[in-house]
Amino acid sequence: MSDFTVMGIVNVTPDSFSDGGWWLDADAAVEHGRVLSAEGAGILDVGGESTRPGARAVDADEELRRVLPVVERLAADGHTVSIDTSKLAVAREALAGGARYVNDVTAFRHDPGMAGLVAETGCECCLMHMRGEPRTMQEDPRYGDVVDDVKAFLSERAAFALAEGVPQERIQVDPGIGFGKTTTHNLQLLRRLDEVVALGFPVVLGTSRKSFLGAITGREAGERLPGTIATQVLGLERGARVFRVHDVGPVVQALQVAAATLAAP
């Protein structure tokens, strides 16, 4: 059960929900990525466009201006860098600059050519479930059965990626906690996460500091680390293997203890 990876979040944005503007300067973002790696992050997820509810779109040129220097410098250091984007042009430049992973919150729906790029370059990818788009996703989200609907979506998007030449072992899936979902939907997905794991792809879990934790605890974004850790440990027990977080050090420690407990004879 010790086979897990922590993905450290490097938001090179002015408007992310909990750390907007903190790492907008490239030097600051690079140093932050180095710190997260030293704390145990196996992947550094660099993004230049916020996907928080209601976020405004950023054009490809601006997104590239933000992320490319950070990607190039972190990759040159030897870190495994992920580019968090749904734009083909941004992903292409980031991969050329040394990124080895594409994290697409639209699961290749925004730019279907992304699948061919991933296949061509041999990088890994994460396909995430999101209802609608960031600007509208939290407007009265409804499902028949949220877990069944998310599973069907991820199965369809994975099948698309496979058909475009992406090898199965390069595909990971993310149920999209907080992306077009109520607190109840998020909790149902966490409780039944093993059903998503049963699809056969490594599951990425992104719960860090999210608003549903605040709805449960009454805490602001910067005070949600204990709630985040609870979801990560539950996710590990249910079979998730990649954990996308802001607070790498404490989460790594919690997952190490949880993994050791689950593996104990």
Backbone as numpy.savetxt, mean C-alpha at the origin, in Angstrom:
# Nx Ny Nz CAx CAy CAz Cx Cy Cz
5.86 -18.60 10.30 5.05 -17.39 10.30 5.90 -16.11 10.30
7.23 -16.25 10.22 8.09 -15.06 10.27 8.28 -14.42 8.91
7.65 -14.98 7.91 7.83 -14.48 6.55 6.91 -13.30 6.30
7.33 -12.12 6.74 6.54 -10.91 6.48 7.48 -9.80 6.08
6.93 -8.81 5.38 7.69 -7.65 4.95 6.94 -6.40 5.38
7.67 -5.44 5.92 7.07 -4.15 6.25 7.45 -3.16 5.16
6.44 -2.48 4.64 6.59 -1.48 3.59 6.46 -0.10 4.24
7.55 0.66 4.21 7.54 1.98 4.82 7.00 3.03 3.87
6.16 3.90 4.37 5.49 4.92 3.56 6.35 6.17 3.47
6.65 6.60 2.25 7.38 7.85 2.01 6.50 8.73 1.14
5.70 9.58 1.78 4.77 10.45 1.07 5.45 11.76 0.68
5.72 11.92 -0.61 6.34 13.15 -1.10 5.21 14.05 -1.61
4.37 14.45 -0.67 3.13 15.17 -0.99 2.90 16.30 0.01
2.13 17.32 -0.41 1.78 18.38 0.53 0.48 18.11 1.29
-0.26 17.05 0.92 -1.64 16.92 1.40 -2.03 15.52 1.83
-1.08 14.63 2.13 -1.46 13.33 2.67 -2.10 13.52 4.04
-2.93 12.54 4.45 -3.82 12.81 5.58 -3.12 12.94 6.92
-1.96 12.29 7.12 -1.33 12.38 8.43 0.07 12.95 8.41
0.70 13.03 7.24 2.07 13.57 7.20 2.28 14.45 5.98
1.22 15.07 5.50 1.32 15.92 4.32 2.30 17.06 4.50
3.25 17.18 3.58 4.23 18.25 3.62 5.48 17.94 4.41
5.46 16.88 5.22 6.62 16.59 6.07 7.84 16.21 5.23
7.60 15.46 4.14 8.71 14.92 3.36 8.66 15.43 1.92
8.04 16.58 1.70 7.90 17.11 0.34 9.26 17.48 -0.25
10.17 17.94 0.57 11.53 18.21 0.11 12.25 16.89 -0.16
12.91 16.78 -1.30 13.53 15.51 -1.69 14.57 15.05 -0.67
15.38 15.96 -0.16 16.39 15.57 0.82 15.74 14.99 2.07
14.66 15.63 2.52 13.96 15.14 3.70 13.33 13.77 3.44
12.77 13.60 2.25 12.13 12.32 1.90 13.16 11.19 1.84
14.31 11.47 1.26 15.36 10.46 1.17 15.84 10.07 2.56
16.07 11.05 3.40 16.53 10.75 4.76 15.47 9.95 5.52
14.20 10.31 5.33 13.12 9.58 5.98 13.11 8.12 5.50
13.27 7.91 4.20 13.32 6.55 3.68 14.47 5.75 4.28
15.62 6.38 4.43 16.77 5.71 5.03 16.49 5.32 6.48
15.81 6.20 7.21 15.46 5.90 8.60 14.50 4.71 8.64
13.49 4.72 7.78 12.52 3.61 7.77 13.20 2.30 7.43
14.16 2.33 6.51 14.89 1.11 6.17 15.69 0.62 7.37
16.35 1.53 8.06 17.13 1.15 9.24 16.24 0.56 10.33
14.97 0.98 10.37 14.03 0.46 11.36 13.45 -0.90 10.96
13.74 -1.33 9.73 13.28 -2.67 9.34 12.39 -2.73 8.13
12.18 -1.62 7.43 11.35 -1.66 6.23 12.08 -2.41 5.12
11.43 -3.40 4.54 12.02 -4.14 3.42 11.71 -3.50 2.09
10.67 -2.67 2.05 10.27 -1.93 0.85 9.98 -0.50 1.27
10.39 0.46 0.43 10.06 1.87 0.66 9.09 2.29 -0.43
7.88 2.67 -0.04 6.81 3.00 -0.98 6.74 4.51 -1.15
7.23 4.98 -2.30 7.34 6.42 -2.56 6.15 6.87 -3.40
5.40 7.85 -2.90 4.24 8.34 -3.63 4.21 9.85 -3.71
3.76 10.38 -4.85 3.72 11.82 -5.05 2.33 12.38 -5.26
1.31 11.55 -5.05 -0.08 12.01 -5.19 -0.90 11.41 -4.06
-1.49 12.25 -3.23 -2.28 11.76 -2.12 -3.52 11.02 -2.63
-3.84 9.91 -1.96 -5.06 9.17 -2.27 -6.03 9.19 -1.09
-5.88 10.17 -0.20 -6.83 10.30 0.90 -8.20 10.68 0.34
-9.27 10.41 1.09 -10.61 10.80 0.61 -10.67 12.28 0.27
-11.17 12.60 -0.92 -11.32 13.97 -1.36 -10.06 14.59 -1.95
-8.99 13.82 -2.05 -7.73 14.36 -2.56 -7.87 14.82 -4.01
-7.15 15.89 -4.33 -7.15 16.41 -5.70 -6.11 15.68 -6.55
-6.41 15.53 -7.82 -5.50 14.85 -8.74 -4.26 15.71 -8.98
-3.16 15.03 -9.30 -1.89 15.68 -9.63 -1.50 15.21 -11.02
-1.02 16.12 -11.88 -0.63 15.67 -13.21 0.70 14.93 -13.16
0.97 14.17 -14.22 2.13 13.29 -14.24 3.44 14.05 -14.08
3.54 15.23 -14.70 4.78 15.99 -14.62 5.09 16.39 -13.18
4.08 16.87 -12.47 4.28 17.28 -11.08 4.58 16.07 -10.20
3.87 14.97 -10.45 4.12 13.76 -9.67 5.56 13.29 -9.85
6.01 13.30 -11.10 7.39 12.88 -11.38 8.40 13.83 -10.74
8.11 15.13 -10.79 9.03 16.09 -10.17 9.21 15.80 -8.69
8.14 15.36 -8.05 8.21 15.07 -6.62 8.96 13.77 -6.34
8.64 12.72 -7.08 9.09 11.39 -6.66 10.40 10.93 -7.28
10.69 11.36 -8.52 11.81 10.74 -9.22 13.15 10.93 -8.51
13.49 12.13 -8.02 14.77 12.25 -7.32 14.85 11.36 -6.08
13.71 11.18 -5.41 13.68 10.35 -4.20 13.86 8.88 -4.57
13.14 8.43 -5.59 13.27 7.04 -6.05 14.71 6.76 -6.46
15.27 7.62 -7.26 16.62 7.38 -7.79 17.66 7.30 -6.67
17.57 8.19 -5.70 18.57 8.20 -4.63 18.41 7.02 -3.68
17.17 6.67 -3.35 16.96 5.52 -2.47 17.35 4.22 -3.16
17.03 4.11 -4.45 17.42 2.91 -5.20 18.94 2.82 -5.31
19.59 3.95 -5.51 21.05 3.96 -5.60 21.70 3.53 -4.29
21.01 3.77 -3.18 21.49 3.31 -1.88 21.37 1.80 -1.71
20.60 1.17 -2.60 20.39 -0.28 -2.50 19.08 -0.69 -1.88
18.19 0.28 -1.59 16.90 -0.05 -1.02 15.95 -0.58 -2.09
15.03 -1.44 -1.70 13.96 -1.87 -2.59 12.89 -0.79 -2.58
12.69 -0.15 -3.72 11.78 1.00 -3.81 10.53 0.62 -4.59
9.40 0.99 -4.03 8.11 0.87 -4.71 7.66 2.25 -5.15
7.05 2.33 -6.32 6.43 3.57 -6.76 4.92 3.44 -6.59
4.37 4.34 -5.80 2.94 4.34 -5.49 2.27 5.28 -6.49
1.79 4.71 -7.60 1.20 5.55 -8.65 0.23 4.72 -9.47
-0.70 5.42 -10.12 -1.60 4.77 -11.08 -1.33 5.25 -12.50
-0.28 6.06 -12.67 0.01 6.64 -13.98 1.16 5.88 -14.66
0.92 5.47 -15.89 1.93 4.72 -16.65 3.22 5.51 -16.81
3.11 6.79 -17.15 4.30 7.60 -17.38 5.16 7.71 -16.12
4.51 7.85 -14.98 5.25 7.95 -13.72 5.91 6.62 -13.39
5.18 5.54 -13.54 5.74 4.23 -13.24 6.92 3.92 -14.15
6.80 4.25 -15.42 7.89 3.95 -16.36 9.17 4.66 -15.96
9.07 5.95 -15.62 10.26 6.70 -15.24 10.82 6.22 -13.91
9.94 5.89 -12.98 10.40 5.42 -11.67 11.11 4.07 -11.79
10.57 3.18 -12.61 11.23 1.89 -12.81 12.58 2.07 -13.49
12.63 2.98 -14.45 13.92 3.28 -15.10 14.91 3.88 -14.10
14.38 4.55 -13.09 15.22 5.17 -12.07 15.60 4.24 -10.93
15.15 2.98 -11.00 15.58 2.01 -10.00 14.50 1.38 -9.15
13.24 1.85 -9.27 12.16 1.20 -8.52 11.98 -0.23 -9.01
11.50 -1.10 -8.12 11.33 -2.52 -8.46 9.95 -3.04 -8.12
9.00 -2.12 -7.88 7.67 -2.53 -7.41 6.71 -1.40 -7.79
5.55 -1.75 -8.29 4.51 -0.78 -8.62 3.31 -1.03 -7.72
2.93 -0.02 -6.96 1.78 -0.10 -6.07 0.68 0.77 -6.67
-0.31 0.13 -7.32 -1.34 0.86 -8.07 -2.68 0.72 -7.36
-3.16 1.83 -6.77 -4.42 1.78 -6.02 -5.62 1.54 -6.92
-5.45 1.69 -8.24 -6.56 1.43 -9.16 -6.48 0.04 -9.77
-5.47 -0.74 -9.40 -5.33 -2.11 -9.91 -5.31 -2.16 -11.44
-4.57 -1.25 -12.04 -4.40 -1.16 -13.49 -5.66 -0.73 -14.23
-6.64 -0.17 -13.52 -7.85 0.31 -14.21 -7.64 1.70 -14.79
-6.90 2.55 -14.07 -6.68 3.91 -14.56 -5.89 3.90 -15.85
-4.87 3.06 -15.91 -3.99 3.00 -17.08 -3.67 1.53 -17.35
-4.51 0.84 -18.13 -4.33 -0.60 -18.34 -2.97 -0.98 -18.89
-2.28 -0.04 -19.55 -0.95 -0.32 -20.04 0.06 -0.59 -18.94
-0.30 -0.28 -17.69 0.59 -0.54 -16.56 0.93 -2.02 -16.46
-0.03 -2.88 -16.78 0.21 -4.33 -16.69 1.32 -4.75 -17.63
1.30 -4.24 -18.87 2.34 -4.57 -19.82 3.71 -4.09 -19.37
3.74 -2.89 -18.75 5.00 -2.36 -18.24 5.55 -3.25 -17.13
4.69 -3.67 -16.22 5.12 -4.55 -15.13 5.63 -5.87 -15.70
4.92 -6.42 -16.68 5.35 -7.66 -17.30 6.70 -7.50 -17.98
6.87 -6.40 -18.68 8.09 -6.15 -19.44 9.31 -5.96 -18.53
9.12 -5.28 -17.43 10.25 -4.95 -16.56 10.52 -6.03 -15.51
9.58 -6.92 -15.29 9.79 -7.98 -14.32 9.68 -7.54 -12.88
9.09 -6.36 -12.65 8.96 -5.90 -11.28 7.75 -6.56 -10.61
7.63 -6.34 -9.32 6.46 -6.81 -8.59 5.39 -5.73 -8.62
4.15 -6.13 -8.31 3.07 -5.14 -8.30 2.08 -5.48 -7.21
1.36 -4.45 -6.78 0.25 -4.62 -5.85 -1.00 -4.07 -6.50
-2.04 -4.90 -6.53 -3.34 -4.53 -7.08 -4.30 -4.31 -5.92
-4.81 -3.09 -5.79 -5.64 -2.75 -4.64 -7.10 -2.56 -5.03
-7.99 -2.92 -4.12 -9.42 -2.65 -4.33 -9.75 -1.24 -3.87
-10.42 -0.51 -4.72 -10.94 0.81 -4.36 -12.27 1.00 -5.05
-13.23 1.48 -4.30 -14.53 1.82 -4.88 -14.45 3.24 -5.42
-14.65 3.41 -6.75 -14.61 4.74 -7.34 -13.20 5.28 -7.40
-13.03 6.53 -7.01 -11.72 7.19 -7.02 -11.59 7.97 -5.72
-10.36 8.40 -5.37 -10.18 9.06 -4.08 -11.12 10.23 -3.82
-11.44 10.98 -4.87 -12.29 12.16 -4.66 -13.72 11.79 -4.26
-14.15 10.59 -4.60 -15.56 10.23 -4.38 -15.75 8.95 -3.59
-14.69 8.26 -3.24 -14.83 6.88 -2.75 -15.57 6.76 -1.42
-15.59 7.82 -0.62 -16.25 7.71 0.68 -17.68 8.26 0.66
-18.22 8.50 -0.53 -19.60 8.98 -0.64 -20.56 7.79 -0.62
-21.04 7.45 0.57 -22.04 6.41 0.77 -21.63 5.06 0.15
-20.48 4.50 0.55 -20.08 3.20 0.00 -21.00 2.08 0.44
-21.43 1.26 -0.51 -22.33 0.14 -0.22 -21.86 -1.10 -0.96
-22.08 -2.25 -0.33 -21.74 -3.54 -0.93 -22.84 -4.54 -0.60
-22.91 -5.60 -1.41 -23.75 -6.73 -1.03 -23.11 -7.41 0.16
-21.96 -8.03 -0.08 -21.09 -8.57 0.96 -19.70 -8.03 0.65
-19.16 -7.18 1.51 -17.94 -6.47 1.17 -16.78 -7.41 0.89
-16.67 -8.49 1.65 -15.55 -9.43 1.44 -15.70 -10.15 0.11
-16.89 -10.62 -0.17 -17.12 -11.30 -1.46 -16.88 -10.34 -2.63
-17.34 -9.11 -2.49 -17.17 -8.14 -3.58 -15.69 -7.81 -3.80
-14.94 -7.63 -2.72 -13.51 -7.34 -2.83 -12.78 -8.53 -3.44
-13.12 -9.72 -3.01 -12.48 -10.93 -3.57 -12.74 -11.04 -5.07
-13.96 -10.80 -5.48 -14.30 -10.89 -6.91 -13.52 -9.86 -7.71
-13.43 -8.65 -7.18 -12.68 -7.59 -7.86 -11.21 -7.96 -8.00
-10.60 -8.39 -6.91 -9.17 -8.70 -6.94 -8.89 -9.90 -7.84
-9.79 -10.86 -7.85 -9.62 -12.01 -8.75 -9.65 -11.56 -10.20
-10.58 -10.67 -10.53 -10.69 -10.19 -11.91 -9.47 -9.38 -12.31
-8.99 -8.53 -11.42 -7.82 -7.71 -11.77 -6.55 -8.55 -11.86
-6.43 -9.54 -10.99 -5.28 -10.44 -11.09 -5.32 -11.23 -12.39
-6.51 -11.66 -12.79 -6.64 -12.38 -14.06 -6.23 -11.49 -15.23
-6.59 -10.22 -15.17 -6.18 -9.28 -16.21 -4.65 -9.18 -16.26
-4.03 -9.01 -15.10 -2.57 -8.89 -15.05 -1.90 -10.15 -15.60
-2.41 -11.30 -15.22 -1.85 -12.56 -15.72 -1.98 -12.64 -17.24
-3.12 -12.24 -17.75 -3.35 -12.29 -19.20 -2.41 -11.35 -19.95
-1.98 -10.29 -19.28 -1.06 -9.33 -19.89 0.40 -9.73 -19.73
0.64 -10.88 -19.11 1.99 -11.40 -19.02 2.69 -11.22 -17.69
1.99 -10.74 -16.66 2.61 -10.60 -15.34 2.60 -11.97 -14.67
3.76 -12.50 -14.27 3.79 -13.81 -13.61 3.05 -13.77 -12.27
2.42 -14.89 -11.92 1.64 -14.93 -10.68 2.50 -14.56 -9.47
3.75 -14.99 -9.45 4.59 -14.73 -8.28 4.97 -13.27 -8.15
4.67 -12.44 -9.15 4.96 -11.01 -9.08 3.75 -10.19 -8.65
2.62 -10.85 -8.41 1.37 -10.15 -8.10 1.05 -10.26 -6.61
0.77 -9.13 -6.00 0.24 -9.07 -4.65 -1.09 -8.31 -4.68
-1.92 -8.55 -3.69 -3.24 -7.91 -3.67 -3.48 -7.24 -2.33
-4.29 -6.18 -2.37 -4.57 -5.36 -1.20 -6.08 -5.13 -1.14
-6.74 -5.50 -0.04 -8.19 -5.32 0.04 -8.63 -3.86 0.12
-7.69 -2.94 0.27 -8.04 -1.52 0.22 -8.79 -1.02 1.44
-8.25 -1.31 2.61 -8.87 -0.81 3.84 -8.95 0.71 3.76
-10.16 1.24 3.99 -10.36 2.69 3.98 -10.61 3.31 2.63
-10.54 2.52 1.58 -10.75 3.06 0.23 -12.17 2.71 -0.23
-13.11 3.63 0.03 -14.49 3.40 -0.35 -15.17 2.39 0.57
-14.94 2.53 1.88 -15.48 1.57 2.84 -15.80 2.28 4.15
-16.86 1.83 4.79 -17.21 2.32 6.11 -16.35 1.61 7.16
-16.45 2.08 8.40 -15.74 1.40 9.48 -16.16 -0.06 9.57
-17.46 -0.32 9.45 -17.93 -1.71 9.50 -17.35 -2.54 8.36
-17.31 -1.98 7.16 -16.70 -2.71 6.03 -15.24 -3.04 6.33
-14.50 -2.08 6.86 -13.09 -2.31 7.17 -12.92 -3.42 8.20
-13.76 -3.41 9.22 -13.65 -4.44 10.26 -14.04 -5.82 9.72
-15.03 -5.86 8.85 -15.39 -7.14 8.24 -14.24 -7.70 7.40
-13.58 -6.83 6.66 -12.43 -7.27 5.85 -11.30 -7.77 6.74
-11.03 -7.10 7.83 -9.98 -7.55 8.74 -10.34 -8.89 9.38
-11.58 -9.02 9.81 -12.00 -10.25 10.48 -11.95 -11.44 9.54
-12.27 -11.22 8.26 -12.33 -12.30 7.29 -11.18 -12.23 6.27
-10.05 -11.66 6.71 -8.94 -11.46 5.80 -8.42 -12.78 5.24
-8.57 -13.86 5.99 -8.12 -15.16 5.50 -8.83 -15.55 4.20
-10.02 -15.04 3.98 -10.72 -15.34 2.73 -10.06 -14.64 1.55
-9.51 -13.47 1.77 -8.76 -12.78 0.72 -7.43 -13.50 0.49
-6.78 -13.93 1.57 -5.53 -14.69 1.45 -5.75 -15.95 0.62
-6.93 -16.55 0.74 -7.22 -17.80 0.03 -7.25 -17.63 -1.49
-7.24 -16.40 -1.98 -7.15 -16.18 -3.43 -5.83 -16.69 -3.99
-4.81 -16.80 -3.13 -3.54 -17.37 -3.56 -2.44 -16.38 -3.87
-2.67 -15.11 -3.57 -1.66 -14.07 -3.78 -1.25 -13.50 -2.42
0.02 -13.10 -2.25 0.38 -12.43 -1.01 -0.49 -11.19 -0.79
-0.96 -11.03 0.43 -1.87 -9.93 0.75 -1.12 -8.79 1.43
-1.31 -7.59 0.88 -0.76 -6.37 1.45 -1.84 -5.73 2.31
-1.48 -5.34 3.53 -2.44 -4.73 4.44 -2.01 -3.31 4.75
-2.88 -2.34 4.45 -2.60 -0.93 4.71 -3.64 -0.32 5.62
-3.38 -0.32 6.91 -4.33 0.25 7.88 -3.75 1.44 8.63
-2.50 1.77 8.37 -1.75 2.70 9.21 -2.43 4.05 9.38
-2.74 4.38 10.64 -3.29 5.69 11.05 -4.63 6.03 10.41
-5.32 5.08 9.81 -6.50 5.41 9.01 -7.69 5.83 9.86
-8.64 6.49 9.21 -9.72 7.16 9.94 -10.62 6.20 10.68
-10.77 4.97 10.21 -11.64 4.04 10.94 -11.07 3.74 12.33
-9.74 3.81 12.47 -9.14 3.64 13.79 -9.53 4.81 14.69
-9.58 6.00 14.10 -10.03 7.16 14.85 -11.50 7.07 15.23
-12.31 6.51 14.33 -13.74 6.35 14.62 -13.94 5.41 15.81
-13.07 4.42 15.94 -13.19 3.46 17.04 -12.62 4.02 18.34
-11.47 4.69 18.24 -10.74 5.09 19.45 -10.92 6.55 19.85
-11.38 7.39 18.91 -11.47 8.81 19.17 -10.15 9.54 19.06
-9.12 8.88 18.53 -7.79 9.46 18.44 -7.54 10.11 17.09
-6.72 11.16 17.09 -6.31 11.80 15.85 -5.26 10.95 15.15
-4.97 11.30 13.87 -4.12 10.46 13.04 -2.77 10.15 13.70
-2.14 11.13 14.29 -0.83 10.91 14.89 -0.84 10.10 16.16
-2.04 9.77 16.68 -2.15 9.03 17.93 -2.71 7.62 17.72
-2.62 7.13 16.50 -3.28 5.86 16.17 -2.33 4.68 16.02
-1.10 4.82 16.51 -0.16 3.71 16.38 -0.62 2.45 17.11
-1.10 2.53 18.37 -1.56 1.30 19.02 -2.68 0.60 18.23
-3.63 1.37 17.71 -4.68 0.77 16.90 -4.15 0.17 15.62
-3.18 0.85 15.01 -2.54 0.32 13.81 -1.88 -1.02 14.11
-1.14 -1.10 15.22 -0.45 -2.35 15.56 -1.45 -3.47 15.78
-2.58 -3.17 16.42 -3.59 -4.21 16.62 -4.05 -4.80 15.29
-4.28 -3.95 14.31 -4.74 -4.45 13.01 -3.64 -5.24 12.30
-2.39 -4.82 12.45 -1.30 -5.53 11.79 -1.11 -6.93 12.37
-1.17 -7.03 13.69 -1.02 -8.34 14.33 -2.19 -9.26 13.94
-3.41 -8.72 13.94 -4.55 -9.51 13.49 -4.37 -9.93 12.04
-3.86 -9.01 11.22 -3.65 -9.33 9.81 -2.62 -10.43 9.62
-1.54 -10.39 10.38 -0.53 -11.44 10.30 -1.13 -12.80 10.67
-1.91 -12.81 11.72 -2.52 -14.08 12.16 -3.46 -14.63 11.10
-4.08 -13.74 10.32 -5.01 -14.18 9.29 -4.34 -14.40 7.94
-3.02 -14.19 7.86 -2.30 -14.57 6.67 -1.74 -13.46 5.81
-1.95 -12.18 6.18 -1.33 -11.09 5.42 0.19 -11.19 5.54
0.90 -10.71 4.52 2.35 -10.87 4.52 3.12 -9.57 4.26
2.47 -8.53 3.79 3.14 -7.24 3.57 2.32 -6.19 4.32
3.00 -5.35 5.09 2.32 -4.41 5.98 2.82 -3.00 5.68
1.93 -2.19 5.12 2.29 -0.84 4.68 1.99 0.14 5.81
3.06 0.75 6.37 2.88 1.55 7.59 3.75 2.79 7.57
3.35 3.76 8.40 4.16 4.95 8.63 5.22 4.69 9.70
4.84 3.98 10.75 5.68 3.81 11.95 6.35 2.45 11.90
7.45 2.36 11.18 8.03 1.05 10.87 8.57 0.35 12.10
9.39 1.02 12.91 10.05 0.35 14.03 9.11 -0.36 14.98
8.10 0.33 15.51 7.18 -0.33 16.43 6.39 -1.48 15.78
6.02 -1.31 14.52 5.26 -2.37 13.84 6.14 -3.59 13.61
7.39 -3.39 13.20 8.30 -4.53 13.03 8.42 -5.31 14.34
8.61 -4.61 15.44 8.75 -5.29 16.73 7.49 -6.08 17.08
6.33 -5.47 16.88 5.09 -6.15 17.18 4.90 -7.40 16.32
5.23 -7.28 15.04 5.07 -8.41 14.14 6.08 -9.52 14.43
7.29 -9.14 14.85 8.27 -10.16 15.23 7.76 -11.01 16.41
7.19 -10.35 17.39 6.68 -11.07 18.56 5.46 -11.91 18.16
4.56 -11.33 17.37 3.38 -12.08 16.93 3.79 -13.29 16.10
4.75 -13.11 15.18 5.19 -14.20 14.34 5.83 -15.31 15.15
6.65 -14.93 16.13 7.30 -15.93 16.98 6.27 -16.72 17.78
5.23 -16.02 18.24 4.18 -16.69 19.00 3.41 -17.68 18.12
3.08 -17.25 16.93 2.34 -18.12 16.01 3.15 -19.31 15.57
4.50 -19.16 15.55 5.37 -20.26 15.11 5.81 -21.16 16.25
5.46 -20.81 17.50 5.93 -21.58 18.63 5.36 -22.99 18.62
6.16 -24.00 19.00 5.66 -25.39 19.00 4.63 -25.61 20.10
